Amino acid sequence: MSKFAIQIVKESGVDVDKLLELLISGATSEISTYYHYDLLCRNLSDCEGEDLYALVEIAKLEDKNHYDALTTRIYELGGELPQDLTKCGYLTEGDLVDGVVNPIDILKILRETEACAMEGYNEICKMTYSKDFRTYDLALAILHEKTEHESWFSGFLDGEPTEQYIRQGVTSPFVRKFLNNGDIIE
């Protein structure tokens, strides 16, 4: 934890406790979504359409990168992650994907998940704009990637070609600057 970082953020007018609440919510949501993406990928591996599988796999890896980047900022600001995600309501006994094997239904779930996450990062951006540049930049970077994910899934649902969406060799192009080189998942 950096007492100086906390002091600067507080002095800029940001409610650090509220910001930490939003960052922790984002991080726990990212790791939960990563888990659900893994389950969805297993369902998709039996379906036709390698492009769809590739899109979901990229989004899954980027969500893990989002979690890692958020975790760093949470600890810099003196926060802690919850010890049990089931108490946060993110991982429950009834998984999001129970019985869902239809790729169209999976895509709708993914699109909705990304849209919901976009709202949270937009709220962090509004809270930190011109006040906490590091957190703002991180939230904006994640927002860029979440917007792309939502666009990918919407495009696929609308029948657009997906080759244009699949990244070649670079995962988390916006968030990677917030990760240690050893933390980047590609």
C-alpha positions in Angstrom: 0.0 0.0 0.0 1.2 3.5 -0.8 0.2 6.0 1.8 1.3 8.7 -0.6 -1.0 7.4 -3.4 -3.9 7.3 -1.0 -3.2 10.8 0.2 -3.0 12.2 -3.4 -6.2 10.5 -4.4 -8.0 11.8 -1.2 -6.6 15.3 -1.7 -7.9 15.4 -5.3 -11.5 15.0 -4.0 -12.0 11.3 -4.6 -13.8 9.2 -2.0 -11.2 6.5 -1.7 -13.6 4.1 0.2 -16.2 4.4 -2.6 -13.5 4.0 -5.3 -12.1 0.9 -3.6 -15.7 -0.5 -3.4 -16.0 0.0 -7.2 -12.6 -1.4 -7.9 -13.1 -4.5 -5.8 -16.5 -5.0 -7.3 -14.9 -4.8 -10.8 -12.0 -7.2 -9.8 -14.3 -9.8 -8.3 -16.6 -9.5 -11.3 -13.7 -10.0 -13.7 -12.5 -13.2 -12.0 -16.0 -14.5 -11.8 -16.5 -13.7 -15.4 -13.2 -15.5 -16.3 -14.6 -18.6 -14.5 -17.9 -18.4 -16.4 -16.1 -17.8 -19.7 -14.1 -21.0 -19.0 -17.3 -22.9 -18.6 -18.8 -21.3 -21.7 -15.7 -22.2 -23.7 -16.1 -25.8 -22.7 -19.7 -25.7 -24.1 -18.5 -23.9 -27.3 -15.7 -26.4 -27.9 -18.3 -29.0 -28.9 -20.1 -26.5 -31.2 -19.2 -25.6 -34.7 -17.5 -22.3 -35.3 -13.9 -21.8 -34.3 -14.2 -18.0 -34.8 -16.7 -17.9 -32.0 -14.5 -20.0 -29.7 -11.5 -17.7 -30.5 -13.5 -14.6 -29.6 -14.6 -16.0 -26.3 -11.1 -17.2 -25.5 -9.6 -13.8 -26.1 -12.3 -12.1 -23.9 -11.6 -14.7 -21.2 -7.9 -14.0 -21.2 -8.4 -10.3 -21.2 -10.7 -10.5 -18.2 -8.0 -12.3 -16.3 -5.6 -9.5 -17.3 -8.2 -6.9 -16.1 -8.4 -8.7 -12.7 -4.6 -8.6 -12.3 -4.4 -4.9 -13.2 -7.3 -4.0 -10.9 -5.8 -6.0 -8.0 -2.6 -4.0 -8.2 -4.5 -0.7 -8.0 -6.7 -2.0 -5.1 -3.6 -2.8 -3.0 -1.9 0.5 -4.0 -4.9 2.3 -2.5 -5.0 0.2 0.7 -7.8 -2.1 -0.2 -8.1 -5.9 0.0 -9.9 -8.5 -2.0 -12.6 -10.6 -0.3 -11.5 -14.0 0.9 -14.6 -15.7 -0.4 -16.3 -14.8 -3.7 -19.4 -16.8 -2.8 -20.2 -14.2 -0.1 -19.9 -11.4 -2.7 -22.6 -13.1 -4.8 -20.3 -13.6 -7.8 -19.7 -17.3 -7.7 -22.8 -19.2 -6.7 -23.9 -22.9 -6.7 -26.2 -22.1 -9.7 -23.8 -21.2 -12.5 -24.8 -18.7 -15.1 -24.4 -21.3 -17.8 -26.3 -24.2 -16.3 -27.8 -26.0 -19.2 -26.8 -23.4 -21.8 -25.2 -25.0 -24.8 -26.7 -23.1 -27.6 -24.1 -20.7 -29.0 -26.6 -17.9 -29.6 -27.8 -18.1 -26.0 -24.1 -18.1 -24.9 -23.4 -15.0 -27.0 -26.4 -13.2 -25.5 -25.1 -13.9 -22.0 -21.6 -12.7 -22.9 -23.0 -9.5 -24.5 -25.0 -8.7 -21.4 -22.1 -9.4 -19.1 -19.9 -7.0 -21.1 -22.5 -4.3 -21.2 -23.0 -4.5 -17.4 -19.2 -4.3 -16.9 -19.0 -1.2 -19.2 -21.4 0.6 -16.8 -19.2 -0.1 -13.8 -16.0 1.1 -15.5 -17.8 4.2 -16.9 -18.8 5.0 -13.3 -15.1 4.7 -12.2 -14.0 6.9 -15.0 -16.5 9.6 -14.1 -15.5 9.5 -10.4 -11.7 9.7 -11.2 -11.7 12.0 -14.2 -9.2 14.9 -13.7 -8.6 13.7 -10.1 -7.0 10.2 -10.0 -5.2 9.8 -13.3 -3.8 6.4 -12.7 -7.1 4.8 -11.8 -8.9 6.8 -14.5 -6.4 5.5 -17.1 -6.8 1.9 -15.9 -10.6 2.1 -15.9 -10.6 3.7 -19.4 -8.3 1.0 -20.7 -10.5 -1.8 -19.4 -13.6 0.1 -20.7 -12.0 0.1 -24.2 -11.5 -3.6 -24.1 -15.0 -4.3 -22.7 -16.5 -2.2 -25.4 -14.7 -4.2 -28.0 -15.9 -7.5 -26.4 -19.5 -6.3 -26.4 -19.1 -5.2 -30.1 -17.6 -8.6 -31.0 -20.5 -10.5 -29.5 -23.1 -8.2 -30.9 -21.5 -8.4 -34.4 -21.5 -12.2 -34.2 -25.2 -12.1 -33.3 -25.9 -9.8 -36.2 -24.1 -12.1 -38.6 -21.1 -9.9 -39.3 -17.8 -11.6 -40.2 -15.6 -12.2 -37.2 -12.2 -12.4 -38.7 -11.8 -8.7 -38.4 -12.3 -8.9 -34.6 -9.8 -11.6 -33.8 -6.6 -10.1 -32.5 -3.4 -11.5 -33.9 -0.8 -12.1 -31.2 -1.7 -9.2 -28.8 -4.0 -9.7 -25.8 -5.1 -6.7 -23.8 -3.7 -4.0 -26.0 -5.1 -1.2 -23.8 -4.5 -2.8 -20.3 -1.1 -4.4 -20.9 0.8 -1.3 -19.7 -0.7 -1.9 -16.3 0.6 -5.4 -16.0 4.0 -6.8 -15.1 5.4 -8.6 -18.1 5.1 -11.9 -16.2 1.4 -11.2 -15.6 0.4 -10.8 -19.2 -1.7 -13.7 -20.4 -1.7 -14.3 -24.2 
